[in-house]
Amino acid sequence: MTRITRILTTPALGGYYYDDLAALQSQPMSVAERYTAQPHTPGFRCVREPAEALSVGLVLDDGRVAWGDCVAVEFSGKAGRDPVFRSQEGMATIQRSLAPLLENRPLTSFRALAAEVDALTESMEIERLLPKRKAGDGFSRRELFTAPARLLNPDPSPPTERVTEERPLHTAIRYGVSQALLQAVALAQGTTMAEVICREWNLPLPQTPIPIHAQCGADRYDGADKMIAKRVDSLPHSLVDNIPEHIGQDAVVLTRYVRWLSARINELGGEEYVPTIHLDVHGALGEIYDHNLGRVLGALSALEQAAQPYPLRVECPLIGETRQAHIKSMQTLRDYLRIRKMKVEIVADEWANTLEDIGAFIEAKAAHMIQVKMPDLGSVCDAVEAVLACQAGDVKAFLGGSCAETDLSARVSAHVALATRPEMVMAKPGMGIDEGIAIINNEMQRTLATIHHAQTAHEA
């Protein structure tokens, strides 16, 4: 039986950046300023940083190497997510905790090996935001004595504290190592990664590709043209990290853009091309309307009218301060949409970081669709389980991720999509559009051709 003999690690680069969303949405900020601006979210060194990644290679006893990429999402540290991933820290963790576990291990079940990795914990010193002071709260003696100094030298950064916690390994590590394990088992068995998933979860082999969703970042107009030209099934995701520029007062700017997009789809795509317009507003509607759900509903109604005749989804219309508060707001908003007989669908992303989180959204019927954001869940196994849980709970699954990922993690996600059959899969990494679409589409097509060849060869 094939065994793992050694673990290799080497620093890598993600396809985009890690951005501090809290800082970006606190005030308008040019792209040039972001590379040096003071962050708000603990763990960031500045508002925008190149996405760090770490490639992990499992050396097999026949000399082959199975690779996976440890990488996090663009808006790390937000809404319950793990902090920004640092490749040097990840390298030390892998050599300290994972090498003793995996070296000289036989490649049996992918699920079993990944579960052992998921069970590992480590003591971590983390920086976290202090709770917001409530009206009427008193001040400590230290705060009273240091108040004059704070007035003279105000610190724009929110107050934080450093604490030590026993936690599971960083989601980025679990994500990358599980990719490598999946690839290693596929190599050992002489199959595709999609077939390994189908076999271990008792799923039918795929016959057709999955619809692709693409994202354009801030390049809203030229990016949309690229997506329409390539006939992607869902577009354009867009980006909201500058509320006045991307949303506008009373969402006028966004509504105007959706109206333009609807006309542009018809102009370039013709009548037979009917994609879904999918917007991710990163909680901005909640921000501009102070979480007044009635006013958020009004904005969604205007967007729905502007999108006609195309179906519309709006991801993360608002963001609650806790998972419970967020789910309650999303649940109420979905009820309002049903009562008003509106067709726009809302998509959960923030606070849907774990299998438990996703289960809570499904149980509360708090969204029409849930983005299964693969780096946030950590193990590829959890992404598989999350898609299947959505399908069992009659909620649409969007197998997503981040522009900050790598070409390798994107190809793995194509196999997960083929095996689990979500509503759609995200084109990634990066914000260049063409590259992400090509990577996901081509990997799905190659995999389907390989599976078909194996089936016909076996039948012959």
C-alpha positions in Angstrom: 0.0 0.0 0.0 1.2 3.5 -0.9 2.7 5.4 2.1 3.5 9.0 2.8 7.3 9.3 3.5 7.8 13.0 4.0 6.1 16.4 4.1 7.5 19.3 2.0 6.5 22.9 2.5 7.3 26.0 0.5 5.9 29.6 0.6 3.5 30.4 -2.2 1.3 33.3 -3.3 -2.4 33.6 -3.5 -4.2 35.0 -6.5 -5.1 38.3 -5.0 -4.8 40.2 -1.6 -5.9 40.0 2.0 -8.0 43.1 2.7 -9.2 44.5 5.9 -12.9 45.0 5.1 -13.7 46.8 8.4 -11.2 49.4 7.6 -12.3 49.8 4.0 -15.9 50.2 4.9 -15.2 52.7 7.7 -14.1 55.4 5.2 -13.4 55.7 1.5 -9.8 54.8 0.7 -7.9 54.7 -2.6 -6.2 51.5 -3.7 -2.8 53.3 -3.3 -3.5 54.2 0.3 -4.5 50.6 1.3 -1.0 49.3 1.2 0.2 51.6 4.0 -3.1 52.5 5.9 -3.6 51.4 9.5 -5.8 48.3 9.8 -8.8 47.8 12.0 -9.0 44.0 12.1 -6.5 42.2 14.4 -3.8 40.3 12.5 -3.5 42.7 9.6 -0.2 44.6 9.2 -1.9 47.1 6.8 -5.3 47.4 5.2 -4.1 45.5 2.0 -1.5 42.8 1.9 -0.5 40.2 -0.8 -2.3 37.0 0.0 0.2 34.6 1.6 -0.1 30.9 0.9 1.9 27.8 1.7 2.2 24.8 -0.6 2.3 21.4 1.2 3.7 18.4 -0.6 3.2 14.8 0.5 6.1 12.7 -0.8 4.9 9.2 -1.6 7.0 6.0 -1.4 6.9 5.7 -5.2 8.5 9.2 -5.6 5.4 11.1 -6.6 4.4 14.2 -4.7 0.8 15.2 -4.0 0.4 19.0 -3.4 -2.1 21.2 -1.7 -2.2 24.9 -0.9 -2.8 26.4 2.5 -4.5 29.8 1.9 -7.3 31.9 3.5 -9.9 34.3 2.1 -9.6 38.0 1.1 -11.6 39.3 4.1 -9.9 37.3 6.8 -10.7 37.9 10.5 -14.2 39.1 9.7 -17.5 37.7 11.1 -16.0 34.8 13.0 -13.3 33.8 10.5 -9.8 32.8 11.4 -7.2 35.6 11.3 -4.9 36.4 8.4 -2.8 33.4 7.5 1.0 33.7 7.8 3.0 31.1 5.8 5.9 31.0 8.2 3.7 30.2 11.1 1.9 27.6 9.0 5.2 26.0 8.1 6.2 25.7 11.7 2.8 24.2 12.6 3.0 21.6 9.9 6.5 20.4 10.9 5.6 20.4 14.6 2.1 18.9 14.5 1.4 17.2 11.1 4.7 15.6 10.1 4.7 13.2 13.1 1.0 12.3 12.3 1.3 11.7 8.6 4.8 10.6 7.8 5.0 6.8 7.2 1.2 6.6 7.1 -0.5 4.4 4.5 -2.9 6.1 2.2 -6.2 4.4 3.0 -9.4 6.5 3.3 -9.2 10.2 2.5 -12.0 11.0 5.0 -10.3 9.1 7.8 -6.9 10.8 7.3 -8.5 14.3 7.0 -10.5 13.7 10.2 -7.3 13.0 12.1 -5.9 16.3 10.9 -9.1 18.1 11.8 -8.9 16.7 15.4 -5.5 18.3 16.0 -5.3 21.4 18.2 -2.5 23.8 19.2 -2.1 26.6 21.7 -2.3 29.9 19.9 -1.7 33.5 21.0 -4.3 35.6 19.2 -5.2 39.3 19.1 -8.9 40.1 19.3 -11.0 43.2 19.6 -12.2 44.2 23.0 -16.0 44.2 23.4 -17.7 47.5 22.6 -18.4 49.6 25.7 -22.0 50.0 26.5 -23.7 53.1 27.6 -23.4 53.5 31.4 -20.3 51.3 31.7 -17.7 52.6 34.1 -14.0 53.2 33.4 -11.1 51.4 35.0 -8.5 53.4 37.1 -6.0 52.9 34.3 -8.4 54.3 31.7 -9.1 57.3 33.8 -5.5 58.1 34.4 -4.5 57.6 30.8 -7.5 59.5 29.3 -5.5 62.9 28.9 -2.8 61.1 27.0 -5.3 59.4 24.7 -6.9 62.7 23.9 -3.5 64.2 23.0 -2.5 61.1 20.9 -5.6 59.5 19.7 -5.2 55.9 18.3 -7.5 55.3 15.3 -7.2 51.5 15.8 -9.9 49.8 17.9 -8.7 48.4 21.3 -7.5 44.8 21.3 -6.2 42.3 23.7 -3.9 39.3 23.3 -5.1 35.9 24.7 -3.8 32.3 24.5 -6.4 29.7 23.4 -6.3 26.0 22.5 -7.8 25.9 19.0 -8.0 23.7 16.0 -5.3 24.3 13.4 -5.8 27.4 11.3 -8.4 26.8 8.6 -5.9 27.5 5.9 -3.7 24.7 7.1 -6.6 22.2 7.3 -7.6 23.3 3.8 -4.2 22.9 2.2 -3.3 19.6 3.9 -6.7 18.1 3.0 -6.2 19.0 -0.6 -2.8 17.2 -0.6 -4.4 14.2 1.1 -7.2 14.0 -1.5 -4.7 14.3 -4.3 -2.4 11.6 -2.7 -5.3 9.1 -2.3 -6.3 9.8 -6.0 -2.7 9.1 -7.1 -2.5 5.9 -5.1 -5.8 4.7 -6.5 -5.2 5.8 -10.0 -8.4 7.9 -10.2 -9.4 11.5 -10.2 -10.1 13.4 -7.0 -13.7 13.7 -8.0 -13.9 9.9 -8.1 -12.4 9.6 -4.7 -15.1 11.8 -3.2 -17.8 10.0 -5.1 -16.6 6.6 -3.8 -16.1 7.7 -0.2 -19.5 9.5 0.1 -21.4 7.0 -2.1 -22.3 9.6 -4.8 -22.9 8.9 -8.5 -20.1 9.7 -10.9 -20.5 13.1 -12.6 -21.6 13.3 -16.3 -21.8 17.1 -16.8 -20.0 20.2 -15.6 -21.4 22.6 -12.9 -22.6 26.1 -13.8 -19.8 28.7 -13.1 -20.2 31.9 -11.2 -17.6 34.7 -11.9 -16.5 37.7 -9.9 -15.2 41.0 -11.3 -14.1 42.9 -8.2 -14.2 46.7 -8.7 -13.9 46.3 -12.5 -17.6 46.4 -12.9 -18.1 47.3 -16.5 -15.2 45.8 -18.5 -15.4 42.8 -16.2 -19.1 42.3 -16.9 -18.3 42.4 -20.7 -15.8 39.6 -20.2 -18.3 37.4 -18.3 -21.1 38.0 -20.8 -18.7 37.2 -23.8 -17.8 33.9 -22.1 -21.5 33.1 -21.2 -20.9 32.5 -17.5 -24.0 31.3 -15.7 -23.9 33.7 -12.9 -22.3 37.2 -12.7 -20.7 39.6 -11.7 -20.4 39.3 -7.9 -18.8 42.8 -7.9 -17.1 44.3 -4.9 -18.2 46.7 -2.2 -15.3 48.0 -0.3 -16.1 51.7 -0.9 -19.7 52.3 0.0 -20.2 55.8 -1.4 -18.6 54.8 -4.7 -20.1 51.3 -5.1 -23.5 51.6 -3.4 -24.3 55.3 -3.1 -26.9 57.1 -1.1 -30.1 55.0 -0.9 -28.3 52.4 -3.1 -28.8 54.6 -6.2 -25.3 53.9 -7.6 -25.8 50.1 -7.3 -29.3 50.2 -8.7 -28.1 52.2 -11.7 -25.3 49.7 -12.3 -27.7 46.7 -12.2 -30.0 48.5 -14.7 -27.0 49.0 -17.0 -25.9 45.3 -16.5 -29.3 44.0 -17.5 -29.3 46.0 -20.7 -25.7 45.0 -21.4 -26.5 41.3 -21.0 -29.3 41.6 -23.6 -27.1 43.7 -25.9 -24.0 41.4 -25.9 -25.6 38.0 -25.0 -28.9 38.0 -26.9 -32.2 36.6 -25.9 -31.0 33.0 -25.5 -28.4 33.9 -22.8 -30.2 34.2 -19.4 -27.7 34.3 -16.6 -28.4 35.1 -13.0 -27.3 38.5 -11.7 -25.6 37.8 -8.4 -24.4 40.7 -6.3 -22.3 40.5 -3.1 -22.7 43.7 -1.2 -20.7 42.7 1.9 -23.3 43.9 4.3 -23.4 47.4 2.8 -27.2 47.7 2.7 -27.3 47.1 6.4 -24.6 49.8 6.9 -26.3 52.5 4.9 -29.7 51.8 6.4 -28.5 51.3 10.0 -29.9 47.7 9.8 -33.5 48.8 9.2 -34.8 45.7 7.5 -37.8 47.6 6.0 -35.4 50.0 4.2 -33.1 47.1 3.2 -36.2 45.4 1.7 -37.0 48.5 -0.3 -33.5 48.5 -1.7 -33.8 44.9 -2.7 -37.1 45.7 -4.4 -35.5 48.4 -6.5 -32.6 46.1 -7.4 -35.0 43.4 -8.5 -36.8 45.8 -10.8 -33.5 47.0 -12.2 -32.4 43.4 -12.9 -35.4 42.4 -15.0 -35.8 40.2 -16.9 -32.9 38.3 -15.3 -33.1 36.5 -11.9 -31.3 38.3 -9.1 -29.5 37.1 -6.0 -28.0 39.4 -3.4 -25.3 38.0 -1.2 -24.9 39.3 2.4 -27.2 42.3 2.3 -26.3 42.9 5.9 -23.9 41.6 8.5 -24.9 41.0 12.2 -22.4 41.5 15.0 -22.9 37.8 16.1 -24.0 34.7 14.3 -27.2 34.6 16.2 -28.1 38.2 15.4 -27.1 37.8 11.7 -29.2 34.7 11.2 -32.2 36.4 12.9 -31.9 39.4 10.5 -31.5 37.2 7.4 -34.4 35.0 8.5 -36.7 38.0 9.0 -35.6 39.5 5.7 -36.4 36.2 3.9 -39.8 36.2 5.5 -40.4 39.8 4.2 -39.4 38.7 0.7 -41.9 35.8 0.8 -44.7 38.0 2.2 -44.1 40.6 -0.5 -43.9 37.8 -3.1 -40.5 39.1 -4.3 -38.4 36.8 -6.4 -34.9 38.1 -5.4 -33.0 35.5 -3.4 -30.6 36.3 -0.5 -27.4 34.4 -0.1 -25.6 33.7 3.2 -21.8 34.1 3.3 -20.7 35.9 6.5 -21.0 33.9 9.7 -21.4 30.7 7.6 -17.8 29.6 8.3 -18.2 26.0 9.7 -20.5 23.0 9.3 -22.3 24.0 12.5 -22.8 27.6 11.2 -24.2 26.3 7.9 -26.5 23.9 9.8 -27.8 26.8 11.8 -28.6 28.8 8.6 -30.3 25.8 7.1 -32.4 25.1 10.2 -33.5 28.7 10.5 -34.3 29.0 6.7 -32.3 32.2 6.8 -31.2 32.2 3.2 -32.2 30.9 -0.2 -28.6 29.9 -1.0 -25.5 29.5 1.2 -22.0 30.1 -0.1 -19.8 27.1 1.0 -16.6 29.1 1.3 -14.1 26.4 1.1 -11.1 28.1 2.8 -13.3 29.1 5.7 -14.5 25.6 6.4 -10.9 24.3 6.4 -11.0 20.6 5.4 -12.2 19.7 1.9 -14.3 17.0 3.8 -16.3 19.8 5.5 -16.9 21.5 2.1 -18.3 18.2 0.8 -20.5 17.7 3.9 -21.7 21.3 3.7 -22.9 21.0 0.1 -24.7 17.8 0.9 -26.3 19.3 4.0 -27.6 22.3 1.9 -29.1 19.9 -0.6 -30.7 17.8 2.2 -32.1 20.9 3.8 -33.6 22.3 0.5 -31.2 25.2 0.4 -29.2 26.0 -2.7 -25.5 25.4 -2.4 -22.9 27.7 -3.9 -19.4 26.1 -3.8 -17.4 29.2 -3.4 -14.1 30.5 -2.0 -12.0 33.5 -2.6 -10.1 35.5 -5.1 -7.1 35.1 -2.7 -6.8 31.4 -3.4 -4.4 29.6 -5.7 -4.6 27.8 -9.0 -4.2 24.5 -7.2 -6.9 25.0 -4.6 -9.2 26.2 -7.5 -8.6 22.9 -9.4 -9.4 20.9 -6.2 -12.7 22.8 -5.9 -13.6 21.8 -9.4 -13.4 18.2 -8.4 -15.5 18.8 -5.3 -18.1 20.6 -7.4 -18.3 17.7 -9.9 -18.8 15.1 -7.2 -21.3 17.0 -5.0 -23.3 18.9 -7.7 -23.9 22.3 -6.1 -26.0 24.9 -7.8 -22.8 26.6 -9.0 -19.1 26.8 -8.5 -17.0 30.0 -8.2 -14.4 30.9 -10.9 -11.1 31.5 -9.0 -8.5 32.7 -8.1 -7.8 36.3 -8.7 -9.9 39.2 -10.1 -8.8 38.9 -13.7 -11.9 36.9 -14.6 -10.6 35.1 -17.7 -8.0 33.1 -15.8 -10.4 31.9 -13.1 -13.1 30.9 -15.6 -10.5 29.0 -17.6 -9.0 27.2 -14.6 -12.4 25.9 -13.3 -14.0 25.2 -16.7 -10.9 23.3 -18.1 -10.4 21.3 -14.9 -14.0 20.1 -15.0 -13.9 19.3 -18.7 -10.6 17.3 -18.3 -11.9 15.4 -15.3 -15.1 14.5 -17.1 -13.2 13.3 -20.1 -10.9 11.2 -17.9 -13.9 9.6 -16.0 -15.7 8.9 -19.3 -12.6 7.3 -20.7 -12.2 5.1 -17.7 -15.8 4.0 -17.8 -15.7 3.1 -21.5 -12.4 1.3 -21.2 -13.8 -0.8 -18.3 -17.0 -1.6 -20.3 -14.9 -2.7 -23.3 
